[in-house]
Amino acid sequence: MNNLQTSSASQNTPRVFIVCDQDATAPIWGYIIRDKGLVAILESSVQRAMERSFEEIPDLIVIDVNASHAQRIELCRQFRSLSASPILLFLPSNNESEILESYQNGVDECVIKPISPAIFLAKIIAWSRRSWSEPMKPRHTGRLHLDPSHRSAVGSNKLEFKLTNLEFRLLHLLMSRPGYAFPAEDIIETVWGTEGDVILLKNVIYRLRKKLEEVTNEKNFIKTWPGGYSFLEE
């Protein structure tokens, strides 16, 4: 396999971001995932995990931390604000109120511990198949080029910059029909699926506009309409 084929295969391999602060457990989860041929991004520090969440583009997020339920929920909220990828949250007990709150805050599956390595791996494989990372076509206009293989964009100044999962999905959708005002409800349904709300959408739009303008030194990429948004080609 040549270098180009190797790079392409690596890009298509599901990436699992594991946040686990337990010294005995974290290496096991990482080993199981890598042994199956998947990419494991392992982080034991919650603070460092949040910092890396802006850098990495995972297809699946696993959160297994010894913290209060409020801290776990906050961590899930922050990941959901950046990514549409499935989130698996490990919980220490079968507490119905905590499970309901977790789902209400963007978690895709609650996993009650203890869990065997075999079941853990089965869940990882099942969710990696459902990940949003299906092939996407490149988008190109006079001012911007989107590269799905790198989740990045290149402006007319030839500078390449990375986008978060949600930023890329949103921009990819808007650029599919330049000038068309997508209703906010349609954007949320396409980008988040059943999760997401208008406030999250506004936050992503704000971050995306700021990033586009700072890197490209151009303005007015995204226009706000009553109840929706559009991408301006020129």
Backbone torsions as a table, in degrees:
resi	resn	phi	psi	omega
1	MET	NA	126.5	-178.6
2	ASN	-77.8	176.6	-175.5
3	ASN	-63.3	-37.8	-179.3
4	LEU	-65.2	-42.9	178.6
5	GLN	-65.3	-39.9	178.7
6	THR	-62.7	-43.5	179.2
7	SER	-62.8	-43.2	-179.2
8	SER	-64.3	-42.0	-180.0
9	ALA	-64.2	-40.4	179.5
10	SER	-62.8	-39.8	-178.6
11	GLN	-66.8	-29.8	-177.7
12	ASN	-89.1	-5.1	179.0
13	THR	-79.5	127.9	179.8
14	PRO	-55.9	136.6	-179.3
15	ARG	-109.5	122.2	-177.2
16	VAL	-109.5	118.3	179.1
17	PHE	-94.8	114.5	-177.5
18	ILE	-109.6	122.6	173.9
19	VAL	-107.3	106.1	-177.1
20	CYS	-141.5	119.5	-175.8
21	ASP	-99.0	17.7	-179.2
22	GLN	-105.4	118.1	-173.7
23	ASP	-58.8	-35.1	-177.1
24	ALA	-81.1	-28.5	-173.5
25	THR	-92.1	-41.0	-174.6
26	ALA	-53.4	-47.5	179.7
27	PRO	-62.8	-32.2	-180.0
28	ILE	-66.0	-47.6	179.0
29	TRP	-59.9	-43.8	-180.0
30	GLY	-62.7	-43.0	-179.2
31	TYR	-64.4	-44.0	-178.2
32	ILE	-59.9	-44.0	-177.6
33	ILE	-69.1	-44.9	-179.4
34	ARG	-67.7	-34.8	180.0
35	ASP	-64.0	-24.4	179.1
36	LYS	-88.0	0.7	177.1
37	GLY	90.8	7.9	177.9
38	LEU	-92.6	165.3	177.7
39	VAL	-93.3	121.6	179.5
40	ALA	-105.6	122.2	175.4
41	ILE	-107.2	103.6	-171.6
42	LEU	-103.8	129.2	178.6
43	GLU	-138.4	125.5	-178.2
44	SER	-94.9	-17.5	179.1
45	SER	-97.2	125.3	179.6
46	VAL	-62.7	-42.2	179.9
47	GLN	-63.1	-45.0	179.3
48	ARG	-66.6	-34.0	178.2
49	ALA	-61.0	-41.5	179.5
50	MET	-67.1	-37.2	177.8
51	GLU	-65.3	-42.3	-178.8
52	ARG	-72.8	-19.9	-179.3
53	SER	-63.3	-22.7	176.9
54	PHE	-81.6	-19.4	-176.0
55	GLU	-96.9	-39.1	-174.5
56	GLU	-88.4	157.1	177.3
57	ILE	-126.3	77.4	-175.6
58	PRO	-79.3	156.7	174.8
59	ASP	-94.4	-16.3	-179.0
60	LEU	-152.0	140.5	-179.6
61	ILE	-120.6	128.6	178.7
62	VAL	-118.5	124.4	-179.7
63	ILE	-117.3	115.6	-178.8
64	ASP	-136.6	82.8	-174.9
65	VAL	-125.4	146.9	174.3
66	ASN	-87.2	92.3	-177.5
67	ALA	-150.1	171.8	176.6
68	SER	-68.2	160.0	-179.4
69	HIS	-62.9	-37.5	178.8
70	ALA	-60.7	-39.6	178.9
71	GLN	-68.4	-39.3	177.8
72	ARG	-63.3	-42.6	-179.7
73	ILE	-63.7	-42.2	179.9
74	GLU	-62.8	-39.8	178.5
75	LEU	-63.2	-42.6	178.1
76	CYS	-63.2	-41.5	179.3
77	ARG	-60.4	-43.2	-177.9
78	GLN	-67.0	-41.2	177.2
79	PHE	-64.7	-40.5	-178.9
80	ARG	-67.2	-28.9	178.7
81	SER	-70.6	-17.3	-178.3
82	LEU	-107.9	-23.9	-170.7
83	SER	-141.3	146.8	174.8
84	ALA	-96.7	1.7	-178.7
85	SER	-65.7	149.3	178.6
86	PRO	-57.7	143.2	177.4
87	ILE	-118.3	125.3	173.2
88	LEU	-105.4	122.4	-179.5
89	LEU	-111.5	123.6	177.8
90	PHE	-87.2	130.1	-179.8
91	LEU	-119.7	146.2	-176.6
92	PRO	-78.0	-16.3	-177.9
93	SER	-151.7	163.2	-178.8
94	ASN	-87.7	69.7	-178.0
95	ASN	-96.7	112.2	-172.3
96	GLU	-60.7	-42.2	-178.2
97	SER	-65.3	-38.9	178.8
98	GLU	-69.3	-37.4	178.4
99	ILE	-64.6	-45.5	179.4
100	LEU	-62.0	-42.9	179.6
101	GLU	-63.9	-36.6	179.4
102	SER	-63.0	-46.4	179.5
103	TYR	-65.2	-35.9	179.4
104	GLN	-66.9	-19.5	-178.5
105	ASN	-107.5	25.1	169.6
106	GLY	98.1	0.8	177.6
107	VAL	-72.4	139.7	-179.1
108	ASP	-92.4	-31.7	174.6
109	GLU	-151.8	134.6	173.2
110	CYS	-96.0	129.2	-178.9
111	VAL	-112.9	117.5	-178.9
112	ILE	-85.9	125.9	179.1
113	LYS	-84.4	155.5	1.4
114	PRO	-77.4	158.8	178.9
115	ILE	-136.1	137.1	-178.0
116	SER	-76.1	154.4	177.2
117	PRO	-56.3	-36.1	-178.8
118	ALA	-65.3	-44.6	179.0
119	ILE	-68.9	-38.8	177.1
120	PHE	-56.7	-48.9	-178.9
121	LEU	-64.0	-39.4	179.8
122	ALA	-61.4	-40.9	179.0
123	LYS	-67.2	-41.7	179.5
124	ILE	-60.3	-46.2	-178.8
125	ILE	-65.4	-43.2	-179.1
126	ALA	-62.0	-45.5	-177.8
127	TRP	-73.6	-31.3	178.5
128	SER	-65.9	-28.1	176.8
129	ARG	-71.1	-27.9	-178.2
130	ARG	-90.4	-3.0	-176.7
131	SER	-57.1	154.2	-177.6
132	TRP	-71.4	-6.7	-167.9
133	SER	-78.5	43.8	172.5
134	GLU	-70.1	157.9	-178.1
135	PRO	-55.2	135.6	177.9
136	MET	-125.4	143.5	-179.4
137	LYS	-78.5	146.0	173.1
138	PRO	-61.9	150.8	174.8
139	ARG	-118.4	142.3	-178.4
140	HIS	-145.8	132.7	171.6
141	THR	-131.2	-177.5	-179.6
142	GLY	-63.5	-24.8	-174.5
143	ARG	-110.1	-14.2	-171.0
144	LEU	-151.7	142.5	175.3
145	HIS	-126.2	128.4	178.1
146	LEU	-102.0	131.2	-179.8
147	ASP	-114.1	102.3	-177.8
148	PRO	-62.7	-32.5	-176.4
149	SER	-65.5	-25.8	178.9
150	HIS	-114.8	0.7	-174.8
151	ARG	51.0	48.5	-176.1
152	SER	-134.4	170.1	177.4
153	ALA	-132.1	152.1	177.9
154	VAL	-128.2	123.7	179.9
155	GLY	-84.8	178.5	179.1
156	SER	-65.4	-17.0	176.4
157	ASN	-86.1	5.9	176.0
158	LYS	71.7	9.2	177.4
159	LEU	-85.4	129.9	178.8
160	GLU	-96.5	139.7	178.0
161	PHE	-143.3	144.9	-177.6
162	LYS	-78.9	151.0	176.5
163	LEU	-122.9	148.2	173.6
164	THR	-70.1	168.2	178.9
165	ASN	-52.5	-51.0	-177.3
166	LEU	-69.0	-40.3	178.7
167	GLU	-59.6	-43.9	-178.6
168	PHE	-66.4	-46.2	-179.1
169	ARG	-60.2	-42.9	-178.9
170	LEU	-65.2	-47.8	-178.7
171	LEU	-66.5	-38.1	178.4
172	HIS	-60.5	-41.2	179.0
173	LEU	-66.7	-49.7	-177.6
174	LEU	-62.0	-37.6	-178.7
175	MET	-75.5	-10.9	178.2
176	SER	-68.4	-23.6	178.6
177	ARG	-143.8	76.0	-178.7
178	PRO	-55.2	134.7	179.2
179	GLY	89.8	-17.0	-179.7
180	TYR	-83.1	132.6	179.3
181	ALA	-87.2	102.2	177.4
182	PHE	-74.5	127.3	174.7
183	PRO	-62.1	144.4	-178.3
184	ALA	-56.0	-39.0	-178.9
185	GLU	-62.6	-39.4	179.1
186	ASP	-68.6	-37.6	178.7
187	ILE	-63.9	-46.8	-179.1
188	ILE	-61.2	-43.4	-178.8
189	GLU	-64.5	-39.5	-178.4
190	THR	-75.4	-43.5	-174.1
191	VAL	-81.8	-43.0	-177.2
192	TRP	-99.2	-18.7	-170.8
193	GLY	79.1	-127.0	-179.9
194	THR	-85.6	-11.7	-180.0
195	GLU	-97.3	160.8	177.0
196	GLY	110.9	156.2	178.1
197	ASP	-148.7	178.1	-175.2
198	VAL	-63.4	-35.8	-179.7
199	ILE	-65.7	-44.2	177.1
200	LEU	-60.6	-41.8	179.4
201	LEU	-60.7	-46.5	179.6
202	LYS	-60.6	-38.6	179.6
203	ASN	-65.1	-42.7	179.4
204	VAL	-67.4	-41.2	177.0
205	ILE	-58.8	-43.6	-179.8
206	TYR	-61.9	-47.3	-179.8
207	ARG	-64.0	-41.4	-177.8
208	LEU	-65.8	-44.5	177.4
209	ARG	-59.0	-46.4	-177.7
210	LYS	-61.7	-43.5	-179.4
211	LYS	-65.5	-45.0	-179.8
212	LEU	-60.6	-45.0	-176.8
213	GLU	-70.6	-39.0	-177.7
214	GLU	-68.5	-39.6	-175.6
215	VAL	-81.9	-41.1	-175.0
216	THR	-90.2	-14.9	-174.7
217	ASN	61.1	25.9	175.1
218	GLU	-123.1	157.9	-178.7
219	LYS	-123.4	176.5	173.8
220	ASN	61.4	45.8	173.6
221	PHE	-79.6	-40.3	-175.6
222	ILE	-120.0	125.7	-179.7
223	LYS	-105.3	137.5	176.7
224	THR	-90.8	128.4	175.5
225	TRP	-115.6	162.3	174.4
226	PRO	-57.7	109.0	177.8
227	GLY	83.5	11.2	-179.0
228	GLY	-172.9	-172.3	-176.1
229	TYR	-144.3	154.4	176.1
230	SER	-141.3	158.0	175.2
231	PHE	-98.2	131.2	-179.4
232	LEU	-96.7	118.7	-175.8
233	GLU	-67.0	-38.4	179.1
234	GLU	-129.9	NA	NA
